[in-house]
Amino acid sequence: MNLELGSPIAYGATAEIYAWEEGQILKLFFDWFGRENIEYEARMARAVYASGLPVPAVGEMVVVNGRIGLIYERVAGKSLFEVMPSKPWTIFRYARRMAEMHVEMHANPLEPEIPRQRERLVRKIKAAKALPDALRVRVLATLAKMPDGNQICHGDFHPGNVMASPQSEIIIDWIDATRGNPLADLARSSIIALGAAASSQTPKRTDKMFVRLFHRLYLRHYFSLRSEGRGEYGRWLPIVAAARLSENIPELEQWLLAQAEKAVD
């Protein structure tokens, strides 16, 4: 169908977001993002929604102006990434809430059709061009000794992917989700936060301190709710850092390499 959509209400790495019918949005993907990836996102979104987690419902796949899109339930509000800097006193509440949501997520098993976390980590580590071969071998050997899991793992859980709506907080953007080990998923969230604080991703010193404080509060509350696994979590950090190198983020490269070097096979 050909429609006049107006201006996007938001932008993502793979798509533009448009207002759709009442209570809905259209996530209209860029041409380079393959149909199989969009079908995977739809399948993933439906599986996660069926688990009972606070996520938007996903509707049908449509073709609009020659591009493929997905219809989603519209979530009113802003991401925590947008809310907290303007209301810094909310950092304590939202750090605790994110930890609670992550623990709730990690209590849910996923159906077998969802990709395995380990397979994705192996693929990313092998694809990381900045990773020296000797270090790659060491990281993969370390990964081979780490335990599997069968829980929902978001794969990109950070304040930009949690919406503060009038009713509750809603988790969005499940394209990187897998079934796997919750502690590896927790380590991924830590690497995102700590890398942002350690690099030019967060240029201001005060903002760096804010990110570190948020991470410290979030991590402490997570382990107060799910106390086992602190040592194992630490062993996942270098593995996840090595995998993140595949994303080719120049300002993070040296920091991620330094974290990956801590892997012990």
Backbone hydrogen bonds, N-H to C=O, Kabsch-Sander energy under -0.5 kcal/mol:
donor,donor_aa,acceptor,acceptor_aa,energy
3,L,1,M,-0.5
5,L,3,L,-0.8
9,I,17,I,-2.9
10,A,17,I,-1.2
12,G,15,A,-2.8
16,E,28,L,-2.7
17,I,10,A,-2.8
18,Y,26,L,-2.5
20,W,21,E,-0.5
20,W,24,Q,-1.9
24,Q,21,E,-2.3
25,I,72,Y,-2.6
26,L,18,Y,-3.0
27,K,25,I,-0.6
27,K,70,L,-3.0
28,L,16,E,-2.9
28,L,26,L,-0.9
29,F,27,K,-0.7
29,F,68,I,-2.3
30,F,14,T,-2.4
33,F,30,F,-1.6
34,G,32,W,-0.8
37,N,34,G,-0.6
38,I,34,G,-1.6
39,E,35,R,-2.8
40,Y,36,E,-1.9
41,E,37,N,-2.3
42,A,38,I,-2.3
43,R,39,E,-2.3
44,M,40,Y,-2.8
45,A,41,E,-2.9
46,R,42,A,-2.2
47,A,43,R,-2.0
48,V,44,M,-2.6
49,Y,45,A,-2.3
50,A,46,R,-2.2
51,S,47,A,-0.8
51,S,48,V,-0.6
52,G,49,Y,-1.5
53,L,48,V,-1.0
55,V,53,L,-1.7
59,G,71,I,-4.1
62,V,69,G,-2.5
64,V,62,V,-0.5
64,V,67,R,-2.9
65,N,1,M,-3.2
67,R,64,V,-1.9
69,G,62,V,-3.3
70,L,27,K,-2.0
71,I,60,E,-1.9
72,Y,25,I,-2.5
73,E,57,A,-2.8
74,R,23,G,-2.7
76,A,74,R,-0.6
78,K,164,A,-1.0
80,L,159,P,-1.0
80,L,162,V,-2.5
81,F,159,P,-1.4
82,E,79,S,-1.0
83,V,79,S,-2.1
84,M,80,L,-2.4
86,S,82,E,-0.7
86,S,83,V,-0.5
87,K,83,V,-1.3
90,T,87,K,-2.5
91,I,88,P,-1.6
92,F,89,W,-0.6
94,Y,90,T,-2.8
95,A,91,I,-2.2
96,R,92,F,-1.7
97,R,93,R,-2.4
98,M,94,Y,-2.6
99,A,95,A,-1.8
100,E,96,R,-2.3
101,M,97,R,-2.4
102,H,98,M,-2.4
103,V,99,A,-2.4
104,E,100,E,-2.4
105,M,101,M,-2.6
106,H,102,H,-2.3
107,A,103,V,-0.6
107,A,104,E,-1.0
108,N,105,M,-1.8
110,L,150,N,-1.5
114,I,111,E,-1.7
117,Q,179,R,-2.2
120,R,116,R,-1.6
121,L,117,Q,-2.5
122,V,118,R,-2.6
123,R,119,E,-2.2
124,K,120,R,-2.4
125,I,121,L,-2.7
126,K,122,V,-2.4
127,A,123,R,-1.4
128,A,124,K,-0.8
128,A,125,I,-0.7
129,K,127,A,-1.0
131,L,128,A,-1.3
136,R,132,P,-2.7
137,V,133,D,-2.4
138,R,134,A,-1.8
139,V,135,L,-2.8
140,L,136,R,-2.6
141,A,137,V,-2.0
142,T,138,R,-2.1
143,L,139,V,-2.7
144,A,140,L,-2.1
145,K,141,A,-0.7
145,K,142,T,-1.1
146,M,143,L,-1.6
151,Q,180,G,-2.1
152,I,105,M,-0.7
152,I,108,N,-2.6
153,C,178,T,-2.6
158,H,156,D,-0.9
161,N,158,H,-2.3
162,V,159,P,-1.1
163,M,170,I,-3.4
164,A,78,K,-3.5
165,S,163,M,-0.9
165,S,168,S,-2.1
170,I,163,M,-2.5
171,I,54,P,-2.9
172,I,161,N,-2.5
177,A,174,W,-1.7
178,T,153,C,-2.4
179,R,115,P,-2.3
180,G,151,Q,-2.4
180,G,178,T,-0.5
184,A,181,N,-0.8
185,D,181,N,-1.5
186,L,182,P,-2.5
187,A,183,L,-2.1
188,R,184,A,-1.8
189,S,185,D,-1.8
190,S,186,L,-2.0
191,I,187,A,-2.7
192,I,188,R,-2.1
193,A,189,S,-2.1
194,L,190,S,-3.3
195,G,191,I,-2.0
196,A,192,I,-1.7
197,A,193,A,-2.1
198,A,194,L,-1.6
199,S,195,G,-0.7
199,S,196,A,-0.6
202,T,196,A,-0.8
202,T,199,S,-1.4
208,K,204,K,-2.1
209,M,205,R,-2.2
210,F,206,T,-1.9
211,V,207,D,-2.5
212,R,208,K,-2.5
213,L,209,M,-2.3
214,F,210,F,-2.6
215,H,211,V,-2.6
216,R,212,R,-2.5
217,L,213,L,-2.5
218,Y,214,F,-2.7
219,L,215,H,-2.9
220,R,216,R,-2.2
221,H,217,L,-2.2
222,Y,218,Y,-2.3
223,F,219,L,-2.2
224,S,220,R,-1.1
225,L,221,H,-1.3
225,L,222,Y,-0.7
226,R,222,Y,-2.1
233,Y,229,G,-2.9
234,G,230,R,-1.8
235,R,231,G,-1.3
236,W,232,E,-1.4
236,W,233,Y,-0.5
237,L,233,Y,-1.1
239,I,235,R,-0.6
240,V,236,W,-2.7
241,A,237,L,-2.3
242,A,238,P,-2.2
243,A,239,I,-2.0
244,R,240,V,-2.1
245,L,241,A,-1.0
245,L,242,A,-0.6
246,S,243,A,-1.6
247,E,244,R,-1.9
248,N,245,L,-1.6
252,L,249,I,-2.0
253,E,249,I,-0.9
253,E,250,P,-0.8
256,L,252,L,-3.0
257,L,253,E,-2.4
258,A,254,Q,-2.0
259,Q,255,W,-1.9
260,A,256,L,-2.7
261,E,257,L,-1.9
262,K,259,Q,-1.5
263,A,260,A,-2.0
